[in-house]
C-alpha cells in the first residue's frame, strides 16, 4: 500500500510538517516502534548491512544514511535522558551483592585520528562461594544482576567527573562500598583516588599475569612449558600478592642464560608490581567470593567497540563515539525495553 501525504507550512512560525504527526505518533517519519527496530539494526551492524537486513526482514527501504542519522539522534537523546531514566537507580538500590566500577579505554578511528574512548561499567554482583588460589579456575562467579555503562572520548579529569555523576545518579555515594577494577593505566588509578577515595582498588588479574609472563618467557620460553610455569606463578600471585611476585622473580634459574634473561626483565616487572602493591589483594577477595578481574569493561570494549565500531574504513565524529557506545550497551540490557516503553507512553 503506497501512502502519500501533504506537508504544510505554518505562516506565523515558519515550521513545515504534517499536522497529524503528533496524533499518529510519528517523529521524523518513523513511529517509536519503527525507530526501535531501526536503531537495533544500526547499533549491531554497519549501517549498510543494517539497511539490507531491514529490507530482507521487514521490507523497509531505509537507506544507510537515514539509519545513521536515526541511530546518532537516538544516542544523543538517550544520553540526554539518562537522568530521567529512573529504573536503573532503583535497580541498583534493590540489587544484592557488591558494587563495582570497571574502567578501561579502547581505540577508535575518528575524523581527528585515533582517539581513546574511555569506558566505565558500574555493576552489582552477588558473591560466589569462597575460593582459594588453588581452585579459582573452578569457581562459578555470578554474572552482575544490574549494570550501567558510560563512555566518552575526553580527558581523564572530565571522564572522572562523568563517572562521579553516574555514581551519584545510581546512589553509590559511599566509596567505601565500591570496588574499582582496571588494568595498570595510570589515569584509572588517578581517577579512582580523586573521585572515589576510600574505594577498594584491584589490578585486573589477567593484566597482572600478562606482566608475570615476561619473566616466564625469560625463564622457560614459550609453549607448554610457559603455560605450566604460569599456572604456578598465578597461584603464587593470587595467594601472596606482591610478596609472591618477589619470590617468583627471585627463583634460581636452571642455567646462566636463563639467569641473564631474567635479570634483564626483573627490574621492570618488579617496578610495575611495586606501583600496584596495594591493589593485589586477590586472596582476601577470593575468600569472600568477590571478582578479581575487570572482565565487564574488557568485554564491553571487545564486543561493543572493537566488533561494531572498528570496521575497515570506519571513521567517527569524536563527540558521537561515547554516546554510540552507550546506546550499544543500552541495547544489550533489560533497560532497553524500559527506555522505549517510556518513549511510547
One Martini backbone bead per residue (centre of mass of N, CA, C, O) as a GRO file, in nm:
protein
  345
    1UNK     BB    1   0.093   0.039   0.026
    2UNK     BB    2   0.054   0.366  -0.085
    3UNK     BB    3   0.149   0.662   0.092
    4UNK     BB    4   0.030   0.996   0.095
    5UNK     BB    5   0.139   1.340   0.174
    6UNK     BB    6   0.101   1.660   0.308
    7UNK     BB    7   0.280   1.949   0.357
    8UNK     BB    8   0.297   2.213   0.584
    9UNK     BB    9   0.285   2.576   0.652
   10UNK     BB   10   0.355   2.801   0.903
   11UNK     BB   11   0.336   3.132   0.885
   12UNK     BB   12   0.416   3.248   1.170
   13UNK     BB   13   0.673   3.024   1.222
   14UNK     BB   14   0.772   2.834   0.957
   15UNK     BB   15   0.681   2.553   0.993
   16UNK     BB   16   0.726   2.216   0.877
   17UNK     BB   17   0.445   1.983   0.823
   18UNK     BB   18   0.235   1.735   0.980
   19UNK     BB   19  -0.024   1.773   1.193
   20UNK     BB   20  -0.071   1.444   1.257
   21UNK     BB   21   0.190   1.327   1.383
   22UNK     BB   22   0.130   1.339   1.689
   23UNK     BB   23  -0.123   1.150   1.671
   24UNK     BB   24   0.044   0.909   1.518
   25UNK     BB   25   0.349   0.889   1.641
   26UNK     BB   26   0.540   1.078   1.475
   27UNK     BB   27   0.913   1.108   1.423
   28UNK     BB   28   1.054   1.169   1.126
   29UNK     BB   29   0.874   0.902   0.996
   30UNK     BB   30   0.878   0.734   1.272
   31UNK     BB   31   0.798   0.531   1.489
   32UNK     BB   32   0.892   0.407   1.780
   33UNK     BB   33   0.906   0.113   1.685
   34UNK     BB   34   1.072   0.173   1.429
   35UNK     BB   35   1.314   0.303   1.570
   36UNK     BB   36   1.393   0.058   1.729
   37UNK     BB   37   1.460  -0.124   1.488
   38UNK     BB   38   1.666   0.062   1.352
   39UNK     BB   39   1.865   0.082   1.594
   40UNK     BB   40   1.920  -0.218   1.633
   41UNK     BB   41   2.048  -0.253   1.355
   42UNK     BB   42   2.265  -0.013   1.369
   43UNK     BB   43   2.427  -0.113   1.637
   44UNK     BB   44   2.502  -0.417   1.526
   45UNK     BB   45   2.549  -0.290   1.236
   46UNK     BB   46   2.632  -0.173   0.971
   47UNK     BB   47   2.443   0.037   0.787
   48UNK     BB   48   2.443  -0.127   0.524
   49UNK     BB   49   2.360  -0.395   0.656
   50UNK     BB   50   2.103  -0.289   0.795
   51UNK     BB   51   1.954  -0.219   0.537
   52UNK     BB   52   1.936  -0.514   0.433
   53UNK     BB   53   1.796  -0.637   0.678
   54UNK     BB   54   1.532  -0.470   0.668
   55UNK     BB   55   1.455  -0.553   0.382
   56UNK     BB   56   1.432  -0.862   0.438
   57UNK     BB   57   1.251  -0.864   0.715
   58UNK     BB   58   1.048  -0.585   0.649
   59UNK     BB   59   1.055  -0.416   0.370
   60UNK     BB   60   1.246  -0.182   0.399
   61UNK     BB   61   1.360   0.165   0.276
   62UNK     BB   62   1.630   0.220   0.454
   63UNK     BB   63   1.890   0.398   0.443
   64UNK     BB   64   2.201   0.432   0.576
   65UNK     BB   65   2.185   0.737   0.640
   66UNK     BB   66   1.921   0.727   0.799
   67UNK     BB   67   2.019   0.531   1.013
   68UNK     BB   68   2.246   0.702   1.117
   69UNK     BB   69   2.073   0.942   1.212
   70UNK     BB   70   1.893   0.788   1.409
   71UNK     BB   71   2.111   0.670   1.595
   72UNK     BB   72   2.241   0.940   1.682
   73UNK     BB   73   1.983   1.069   1.788
   74UNK     BB   74   1.924   0.848   2.002
   75UNK     BB   75   2.190   0.871   2.155
   76UNK     BB   76   2.149   1.165   2.243
   77UNK     BB   77   1.879   1.120   2.389
   78UNK     BB   78   1.971   0.904   2.591
   79UNK     BB   79   2.182   1.085   2.728
   80UNK     BB   80   1.983   1.318   2.810
   81UNK     BB   81   1.784   1.095   2.968
   82UNK     BB   82   1.938   0.955   3.199
   83UNK     BB   83   1.810   1.104   3.457
   84UNK     BB   84   1.508   0.996   3.374
   85UNK     BB   85   1.610   0.703   3.423
   86UNK     BB   86   1.483   0.528   3.704
   87UNK     BB   87   1.533   0.217   3.697
   88UNK     BB   88   1.838   0.189   3.768
   89UNK     BB   89   1.858   0.306   4.055
   90UNK     BB   90   1.656   0.103   4.173
   91UNK     BB   91   1.813  -0.152   4.097
   92UNK     BB   92   2.064  -0.085   4.267
   93UNK     BB   93   1.917  -0.056   4.544
   94UNK     BB   94   1.798  -0.369   4.528
   95UNK     BB   95   2.057  -0.501   4.490
   96UNK     BB   96   2.263  -0.752   4.543
   97UNK     BB   97   2.582  -0.701   4.656
   98UNK     BB   98   2.844  -0.575   4.491
   99UNK     BB   99   3.015  -0.279   4.413
  100UNK     BB  100   3.124  -0.184   4.079
  101UNK     BB  101   3.420  -0.048   3.892
  102UNK     BB  102   3.497  -0.049   3.549
  103UNK     BB  103   3.810   0.034   3.371
  104UNK     BB  104   3.869   0.165   3.033
  105UNK     BB  105   4.019   0.158   2.694
  106UNK     BB  106   3.969   0.247   2.347
  107UNK     BB  107   4.011   0.245   2.001
  108UNK     BB  108   3.930   0.520   1.770
  109UNK     BB  109   3.838   0.624   1.449
  110UNK     BB  110   3.860   0.952   1.374
  111UNK     BB  111   3.864   1.260   1.218
  112UNK     BB  112   4.130   1.318   1.423
  113UNK     BB  113   4.187   1.026   1.477
  114UNK     BB  114   4.316   0.837   1.712
  115UNK     BB  115   4.116   0.749   2.000
  116UNK     BB  116   4.012   0.747   2.329
  117UNK     BB  117   3.765   0.542   2.478
  118UNK     BB  118   3.609   0.574   2.769
  119UNK     BB  119   3.513   0.314   3.011
  120UNK     BB  120   3.229   0.253   3.231
  121UNK     BB  121   3.130  -0.004   3.480
  122UNK     BB  122   2.851  -0.052   3.658
  123UNK     BB  123   2.797  -0.295   3.934
  124UNK     BB  124   2.609  -0.581   4.051
  125UNK     BB  125   2.734  -0.852   4.271
  126UNK     BB  126   2.726  -1.154   4.371
  127UNK     BB  127   2.859  -1.393   4.558
  128UNK     BB  128   3.064  -1.644   4.583
  129UNK     BB  129   3.222  -1.896   4.669
  130UNK     BB  130   3.474  -1.976   4.831
  131UNK     BB  131   3.826  -1.930   4.746
  132UNK     BB  132   4.134  -2.023   4.597
  133UNK     BB  133   4.424  -2.045   4.419
  134UNK     BB  134   4.364  -2.355   4.348
  135UNK     BB  135   4.022  -2.308   4.266
  136UNK     BB  136   3.954  -2.061   4.075
  137UNK     BB  137   3.885  -2.207   3.795
  138UNK     BB  138   3.609  -2.347   3.932
  139UNK     BB  139   3.456  -2.107   3.980
  140UNK     BB  140   3.123  -1.946   4.013
  141UNK     BB  141   3.064  -1.643   3.887
  142UNK     BB  142   2.841  -1.419   3.903
  143UNK     BB  143   2.646  -1.229   3.737
  144UNK     BB  144   2.531  -0.939   3.694
  145UNK     BB  145   2.219  -0.788   3.776
  146UNK     BB  146   2.347  -0.494   3.723
  147UNK     BB  147   2.410  -0.221   3.478
  148UNK     BB  148   2.634   0.059   3.379
  149UNK     BB  149   2.718   0.259   3.088
  150UNK     BB  150   3.003   0.466   3.017
  151UNK     BB  151   3.112   0.712   2.759
  152UNK     BB  152   3.420   0.880   2.626
  153UNK     BB  153   3.594   1.140   2.450
  154UNK     BB  154   3.825   1.222   2.702
  155UNK     BB  155   3.957   1.335   2.962
  156UNK     BB  156   4.008   1.209   3.271
  157UNK     BB  157   3.882   1.437   3.436
  158UNK     BB  158   3.609   1.441   3.289
  159UNK     BB  159   3.545   1.138   3.331
  160UNK     BB  160   3.541   1.149   3.636
  161UNK     BB  161   3.288   1.329   3.651
  162UNK     BB  162   3.105   1.127   3.506
  163UNK     BB  163   3.133   0.898   3.712
  164UNK     BB  164   3.033   1.056   3.958
  165UNK     BB  165   2.754   1.122   3.845
  166UNK     BB  166   2.661   0.825   3.810
  167UNK     BB  167   2.693   0.743   4.105
  168UNK     BB  168   2.480   0.942   4.210
  169UNK     BB  169   2.244   0.834   4.039
  170UNK     BB  170   2.292   0.533   4.181
  171UNK     BB  171   2.362   0.580   4.491
  172UNK     BB  172   2.699   0.577   4.505
  173UNK     BB  173   2.814   0.755   4.787
  174UNK     BB  174   3.004   0.515   4.907
  175UNK     BB  175   3.325   0.424   4.847
  176UNK     BB  176   3.359   0.185   5.059
  177UNK     BB  177   3.146   0.001   4.869
  178UNK     BB  178   3.369   0.016   4.642
  179UNK     BB  179   3.505  -0.134   4.342
  180UNK     BB  180   3.810  -0.088   4.159
  181UNK     BB  181   3.871  -0.198   3.820
  182UNK     BB  182   4.193  -0.253   3.643
  183UNK     BB  183   4.450  -0.170   3.490
  184UNK     BB  184   4.773   0.000   3.472
  185UNK     BB  185   4.654   0.267   3.421
  186UNK     BB  186   4.697   0.577   3.554
  187UNK     BB  187   4.415   0.714   3.512
  188UNK     BB  188   4.249   0.518   3.682
  189UNK     BB  189   4.386   0.576   3.966
  190UNK     BB  190   4.346   0.878   3.968
  191UNK     BB  191   4.041   0.864   3.957
  192UNK     BB  192   3.995   0.694   4.211
  193UNK     BB  193   4.135   0.892   4.409
  194UNK     BB  194   3.970   1.158   4.330
  195UNK     BB  195   3.654   1.025   4.326
  196UNK     BB  196   3.709   0.732   4.516
  197UNK     BB  197   3.790   0.764   4.803
  198UNK     BB  198   3.810   0.440   4.971
  199UNK     BB  199   3.821   0.250   4.759
  200UNK     BB  200   3.867  -0.045   4.622
  201UNK     BB  201   4.166  -0.170   4.468
  202UNK     BB  202   4.216  -0.357   4.146
  203UNK     BB  203   4.414  -0.555   3.966
  204UNK     BB  204   4.389  -0.713   3.695
  205UNK     BB  205   4.474  -1.042   3.667
  206UNK     BB  206   4.543  -1.062   3.359
  207UNK     BB  207   4.750  -0.832   3.354
  208UNK     BB  208   4.934  -0.945   3.569
  209UNK     BB  209   5.006  -1.210   3.419
  210UNK     BB  210   5.130  -1.078   3.169
  211UNK     BB  211   5.375  -0.967   3.331
  212UNK     BB  212   5.477  -1.242   3.432
  213UNK     BB  213   5.534  -1.366   3.147
  214UNK     BB  214   5.805  -1.228   3.103
  215UNK     BB  215   5.953  -1.413   3.301
  216UNK     BB  216   5.870  -1.684   3.178
  217UNK     BB  217   6.012  -1.648   2.902
  218UNK     BB  218   6.297  -1.616   3.027
  219UNK     BB  219   6.292  -1.903   3.162
  220UNK     BB  220   6.114  -2.117   2.934
  221UNK     BB  221   5.954  -1.972   2.723
  222UNK     BB  222   5.734  -2.138   2.532
  223UNK     BB  223   5.442  -2.298   2.558
  224UNK     BB  224   5.395  -2.546   2.784
  225UNK     BB  225   5.605  -2.436   2.981
  226UNK     BB  226   5.464  -2.163   3.025
  227UNK     BB  227   5.191  -2.266   3.128
  228UNK     BB  228   5.306  -2.407   3.378
  229UNK     BB  229   5.443  -2.162   3.500
  230UNK     BB  230   5.182  -1.984   3.526
  231UNK     BB  231   5.028  -2.156   3.723
  232UNK     BB  232   5.226  -2.109   3.960
  233UNK     BB  233   5.242  -1.796   3.951
  234UNK     BB  234   4.942  -1.737   3.994
  235UNK     BB  235   4.915  -1.871   4.271
  236UNK     BB  236   5.124  -1.686   4.408
  237UNK     BB  237   4.982  -1.417   4.352
  238UNK     BB  238   4.705  -1.484   4.482
  239UNK     BB  239   4.826  -1.559   4.771
  240UNK     BB  240   5.081  -1.311   4.803
  241UNK     BB  241   5.125  -1.108   4.597
  242UNK     BB  242   5.403  -0.924   4.607
  243UNK     BB  243   5.563  -1.146   4.746
  244UNK     BB  244   5.519  -1.349   4.518
  245UNK     BB  245   5.664  -1.194   4.297
  246UNK     BB  246   5.943  -1.188   4.432
  247UNK     BB  247   5.973  -1.497   4.442
  248UNK     BB  248   5.959  -1.549   4.140
  249UNK     BB  249   6.203  -1.369   4.050
  250UNK     BB  250   6.411  -1.517   4.271
  251UNK     BB  251   6.435  -1.767   4.130
  252UNK     BB  252   6.627  -2.007   4.042
  253UNK     BB  253   6.816  -2.099   3.770
  254UNK     BB  254   6.927  -2.348   3.544
  255UNK     BB  255   7.092  -2.115   3.393
  256UNK     BB  256   7.277  -1.852   3.276
  257UNK     BB  257   7.083  -1.758   3.055
  258UNK     BB  258   6.828  -1.728   3.231
  259UNK     BB  259   6.952  -1.537   3.437
  260UNK     BB  260   7.000  -1.307   3.234
  261UNK     BB  261   6.711  -1.269   3.127
  262UNK     BB  262   6.576  -1.206   3.400
  263UNK     BB  263   6.753  -0.961   3.481
  264UNK     BB  264   6.647  -0.778   3.239
  265UNK     BB  265   6.322  -0.788   3.355
  266UNK     BB  266   6.287  -0.762   3.666
  267UNK     BB  267   6.275  -0.457   3.723
  268UNK     BB  268   6.021  -0.389   3.559
  269UNK     BB  269   5.827  -0.585   3.700
  270UNK     BB  270   5.865  -0.485   3.993
  271UNK     BB  271   5.781  -0.193   3.941
  272UNK     BB  272   5.497  -0.252   3.853
  273UNK     BB  273   5.403  -0.398   4.121
  274UNK     BB  274   5.482  -0.176   4.322
  275UNK     BB  275   5.261   0.029   4.213
  276UNK     BB  276   5.035  -0.226   4.299
  277UNK     BB  277   5.054  -0.352   4.593
  278UNK     BB  278   4.752  -0.242   4.691
  279UNK     BB  279   4.616  -0.422   4.424
  280UNK     BB  280   4.669  -0.752   4.540
  281UNK     BB  281   4.390  -0.864   4.698
  282UNK     BB  282   4.300  -1.168   4.612
  283UNK     BB  283   4.265  -1.362   4.853
  284UNK     BB  284   4.037  -1.212   5.002
  285UNK     BB  285   3.835  -1.208   4.762
  286UNK     BB  286   3.815  -1.510   4.724
  287UNK     BB  287   3.712  -1.573   5.012
  288UNK     BB  288   3.451  -1.373   4.954
  289UNK     BB  289   3.360  -1.406   4.637
  290UNK     BB  290   3.507  -1.206   4.452
  291UNK     BB  291   3.620  -1.020   4.216
  292UNK     BB  292   3.948  -1.005   3.996
  293UNK     BB  293   3.819  -0.876   3.730
  294UNK     BB  294   3.769  -0.657   3.426
  295UNK     BB  295   3.561  -0.803   3.220
  296UNK     BB  296   3.330  -0.605   3.168
  297UNK     BB  297   3.499  -0.387   3.010
  298UNK     BB  298   3.645  -0.572   2.817
  299UNK     BB  299   3.384  -0.680   2.681
  300UNK     BB  300   3.274  -0.408   2.588
  301UNK     BB  301   3.510  -0.340   2.397
  302UNK     BB  302   3.506  -0.596   2.226
  303UNK     BB  303   3.191  -0.601   2.143
  304UNK     BB  304   3.131  -0.286   2.088
  305UNK     BB  305   3.387  -0.150   1.972
  306UNK     BB  306   3.544  -0.351   1.791
  307UNK     BB  307   3.309  -0.498   1.627
  308UNK     BB  308   3.146  -0.226   1.540
  309UNK     BB  309   3.369   0.039   1.520
  310UNK     BB  310   3.633  -0.129   1.380
  311UNK     BB  311   3.599  -0.087   1.081
  312UNK     BB  312   3.675  -0.072   0.769
  313UNK     BB  313   3.685   0.281   0.721
  314UNK     BB  314   3.595   0.380   0.988
  315UNK     BB  315   3.461   0.706   1.090
  316UNK     BB  316   3.431   0.931   1.370
  317UNK     BB  317   3.272   1.141   1.561
  318UNK     BB  318   3.378   1.225   1.861
  319UNK     BB  319   3.102   1.309   2.006
  320UNK     BB  320   2.957   1.017   1.923
  321UNK     BB  321   3.098   0.775   2.052
  322UNK     BB  322   2.995   0.750   2.346
  323UNK     BB  323   2.690   0.742   2.279
  324UNK     BB  324   2.706   0.484   2.106
  325UNK     BB  325   2.812   0.294   2.323
  326UNK     BB  326   2.569   0.334   2.512
  327UNK     BB  327   2.356   0.229   2.311
  328UNK     BB  328   2.474  -0.048   2.284
  329UNK     BB  329   2.446  -0.124   2.583
  330UNK     BB  330   2.139  -0.074   2.603
  331UNK     BB  331   2.062  -0.301   2.386
  332UNK     BB  332   2.182  -0.532   2.610
  333UNK     BB  333   1.957  -0.444   2.812
  334UNK     BB  334   1.671  -0.424   3.007
  335UNK     BB  335   1.641  -0.105   2.965
  336UNK     BB  336   1.546  -0.099   2.671
  337UNK     BB  337   1.242  -0.143   2.722
  338UNK     BB  338   1.198   0.101   2.911
  339UNK     BB  339   1.284   0.324   2.720
  340UNK     BB  340   1.062   0.273   2.496
  341UNK     BB  341   0.813   0.283   2.676
  342UNK     BB  342   0.851   0.582   2.756
  343UNK     BB  343   0.825   0.695   2.462
  344UNK     BB  344   0.532   0.565   2.408
  345UNK     BB  345   0.365   0.707   2.652
   0.00000   0.00000   0.00000
